[in-house]
Amino acid sequence: MTAMNDLRARIDASDMLGRILAFPEQAARAWEIGAAFVKQAQLPRGPFARVVVCGMGGSAIGGDLARSFLGERAEAPLMSCRDYALPGNLARGALVVASSYSGNTGETLSAYDAARAAGAAIVAVTSGGELAKRCARDGVPVCTIPGGMPPRSAIGFSLFPMLQILRACGAAAFTDAEFEESLAAVRDRCEAYAPGHKDNAAIELAHGLHGRTAFVYAAPSLLEGVARRWACQFNENGKVLAHFAFFPELNHNEIVGWEASPHLMSRAVIFSLEDRDDHPMTRRQAGVGLSIMGPLAARVERLESPGGGRLARMLSMMLLGDFASVYLAYLNGVDPTPVTKIDQLKKELA
């Protein structure tokens, strides 16, 4: 554990680990921001044909996690739009949540304009930028969140105000007690995954993945958004390739792809994220599929979400991946914060 603290001091110049350790405080503040916003804002009210969250990267993950957590308690289907185009047949009759941490995400701005043209009800979550300017021009409610951090480390600000907005608009149902339980759970997880804690599952996970490729699998239920989050965190923090897919669908196609690339598969680690609410047949499909793919991989890790309610379980599993991704960056000898390839992409697009 001392080694991880030494690596943190030497490598983590922008203290990404500190941002993850501070997630409980961020969550509490984000909840308060969302609660204050919905009390004073003139929000649209349902029913809605659907809810569409428009965003990219770290700003979009909040929508994925909201959909996973709410499940059948969402009053309308909750969808994500990760593109410039938002088709009119999706926007019409919808509640559109435009989520852009910076407020300057080109894809989200384009989707916002499409939602306006289609007459959708819109609410924005942003720290400012062009999105805030367009909302002020158009009279669209804006939940303003703190800026100045990498979007992926602002996940609390992307998720909790959105949940408050969905509930206030009549698009979802959950209780404040569920949030309070989840806040206690994430405090426990942050303590358990801190670099000085013994028997640290996040550090063990990073060591097991070092020099290998992650295949993150889950059921399309509570941990669907978490699987995507794990892969994205390994990408951006750990600077490694990672892949995510879902049972039972992957048993109808991806499972065959393990046959002809033994040199690649032997360096692959499968993480199967599992939850008690997964459909029984999906759990069976996962067990059989893993028994077929497992002998071809370097290792299979089946990870069951801890106890508690849905929000607590989801966020606890999310944090395991968040911490592991930073520890993996340390083992790779790279600062987890910079995303130079994304910066290069944005520069060339500009």
N, C-alpha and C positions, 0 to 999 in steps of 0.2 A: 504493500500500500504506500510505503514511503517512496517507492520508485515512481508511482503515478503522481505524487505530489511534486517530486523533482521534475518530472516531464512537464507537468502543468506550468511550473515556474519558468522552465526553459523554452517551451514551445507555444503555449496558449497566450499569445501577446494581448489579444482582445478579450480574454477570459470568457470564452464560450461556456466553459464548465460552470463558471459563476452565474451565468444567465440561467442555466438549467437548474442549478441549485436554488435559484430565486423564484422558480416557477410557482410555488405556493403563494408567495407575496404578490406575484403578478396576477395570479388567478383571483385572489381576493380583491385586488384593485380593479381588475377587469369586470368582475361581477358588480362592484359598486358603480363603475362607469355606466354599465349597461342598465342597471336599475334606475339611476338618475336620469338617463336619457329617455327611457320609455315613460317616465312620469311626466316629463315636460314636452315631449315631441308630439306633433300631430301625425300619428301613424295611420296608415291604411288598415282597414279591418276586413277580415275574410267574410265569406268563404272565398278561397282561391282555387283555381283549377290545379295549380302546382306551385311549388316554390323553386326558384332557380337561383343558385349562388354563382355569380360570375366572378372569377378570380383566377390567379395563377400562383403556382409555387406555394410558399408558406401562407399566402393569403387565402388560398383555396382549400387548404387542408381543414380549416375550421368548419367549412361546409360539409366535408366528408365525415368528420367526427360528429357533427350535429346529426347528420342522417343516421349514422351508426347508433348513436346513443338513443335517439328518439324512436327508431323502429316504427312500430305500428301506432305510436302515440302522435306521430305527425298527422295533422288533419288533412294534408294533401301530399302527394308525392314530392319528395325533395330531391332535386337534381343539381348537377354541377355543369357549368359551362366554362371550359378551358379553351377559349378560342376568341378570335375577333368577331365571328359571326354568332348572333343569337337569332335563330329562325323565328319569324313572326308567329308561327303556329305554336311555339313554346312560350313566347312572351305574352301573348294575348291571354288575359284572364289570370295571369301569374302574379305572384309577389316575387320581385327580383331584388336580391341582396347583392349590391355591387361591393365587393370586398377587395380593396387594394391598399396595402399597408402604406406605401409611399404616396398613393394617389396619382401616380404617373404611369401606371402599367398600361401599355398600349392596347393590349387585348381587352382589358377590362373597360377602358374608356370607349372602345369601339362597341362592345356589347352593351354598355350603358346607353349609348346613342340609339342602338337598335331597339332596346327596351322602351325608350322614350317614344320612338317612332311607332311602336306597336301599341302604345297606350297602357303599358304595364304599370302596376303599382311598384314603386321603387323606394328602397331605403339603402343608404350607403354606410359602410364602416371603413374609415380611413384616418390617417394622421394628417391629411391635408392635400396639397398638390392640386393638380388639374381636376381631379374628381371632385374635390370639395368646392372648387370654383364653379364647375358646371352645376353641381347640386344647388349652390347658392343662387345661381342664375335662374334655375328651373323650379325653385321652391321645393326641392327634394330633401327630406330629413336626413341629416348626417350625424352619425355617432362618431365623435372625434376621439381617437385613441392616441396615446403617447407615441411619438416617433423616435428615431435615432438608434434603432437596433436592427440587426438582420431580421427580415420578415419571419424566417423559420423559428427564431427564438422569441417571437411575439405571439406564439400560438394561443396563449391565454386571451390576448386582446382580439384575436380573430374568432375565437370560439364563444366565449361567455357573453359578450354583448349580442352576438347573433342569436344565441339561445333566448336571451331576454326579449329581443325583437320578435322572434317567431312566436313566443308565448303571448306577448302583448298584442300582436296582430291577429291572434286567434288561430295560428297555424300549428301550434304545438302545445302539449300539456306535460308539465313536470312540476316538482315541488322544490321550494328553497331548501328543504331538508336534504334532498339528494345532493345539492351543491355542497352543503355543509359537511356531509359525509365524505364526499370526494375530496374536499379540502384537507380533512384530517388524513385521508388515505395518501394523498400526494406528499404531505409532510413526512409521513412515515417512509415512503418510498425514497424521497430525497435523502433522508438520513441513512437508509440502508445502502444506497448507491453512491454515497459520498466517498471520496478517495481514501479516507482514513478508516473506513468501516471494514471489519473483518468479514470473511465469507461473502465477498461482494459479487453478486451474480452478474452485474454489469461488466465488471472487470474480467471475470471469467469468460463471459460471452465474447468480449473483444479479443482476448487471447486466443480463443478457439477459432475466431474468424480471421485473424491476422494472416495475410498471405493467401486468402481464399476469397471466393465470391459467395455472396449471400443470395439464397432463394427464399423469399419470405412468403409463406402460404397462410391462408386463413379461410374461414367460411364467410360468405357474403352477408354477415349479420353484425354483431357488436364490434368485432375486431377488423372489419374490412378497412375502415379508414386508418386504423393503426398499422396494418400491414403496408399500406402505401407510405405512411409516415416513416416507418422503419427504413424502407428502401430509399426514400428521399434523404433521410438523415445520414445514412451510410454514404450516399452520393456526395452530399454537400459538406458534411463535417468530416467524414472519414476519407473522402476523395477516392472512393472505390466504386466500381460498378456493383449494382444490386438490382434484383428483379423481384417483382411481386405478382402473385396470381392467386386464384381462388378455387377452392373445392366447392362443388363437384365438377365445375366446368373444366378445370385443368386435367381431370381424368379422361376427358373426351378428346384431348389433343396434345397438350404439353407433355404428358407422361411418355408419349412415343418419342419425343425429342431427346430423351435421355439415352437412347439406344446407340447412336452412332458417333458419339463424341466422348469416349472414355477419358481422354487426356484432360478435357475440360471438366467433366462431371466429377472426376476424382479430386478436384480442387474446390468443389462446391459444398457449402454447408446449407442444409435445409432447416429453416426455422418454421415450425408449424405452430401458429398462434391459435389457441383453442379456448373456448368459453362454454360455460354450462348451458347457455341459451342457444348454442348451435343446434341445428336440426339433427335429430338422431341419425337419420340416413346420411347426412353430410359428414357426421363424425365417423360413421362406418366407412364411407367413401375415403375419408382422410386416412384412416387406419390401413385400409387395403392399399391405397395408392402409395403411401409412405413405405409399406413393406416391399413394394415393387421397385420404387426409386431408391430407397435407402441403401441397398448394397452397392449401388453405383456411385454414391456420393461419399465425400470425405466423412460426413457425419450428419445425423439427423437429431435435432433437438425439438421435442414436443413440449411446448410451454403453455401451461394452463393459467388463465387469469386468476388472480387471488379472489378472496371472498369480498362480500359487500354488494352494494347496488350497482346498476349498470354503469353509471357515470364513474364511480370509484374504480370499478374493474377496468374500464376502458383507459382511463388516464394512468392508472398504475402500470398497465402494460405498455402504454406509450412511453412513459418515462424510462422503462428498462431499455428500450431502443435508443432513446435520446442520449442517455448516459453512455451506453456502449459505443455509440457512434463517435463520441468525443474521445473516449479511451482508445478507440481504434485509430483515430487521428494521431494520438500521442505515440502509439506503437509504430505508426507509419512515418513518424518524424515530421509531421506537417501541422501547421497552424489550422485549426478547424474552421476559423471564421472566414478568411478570404475565399471568394468564389471567382477566381480570375477568368475562367472560361466564360462564365455568365457575363462578367464585366466586358470581356472582349466582344461577345455577341452583341450586347447592347450598344457598344461603341460603333460596331460595324453597321448595325441597323439604323443608328441615328444618322 
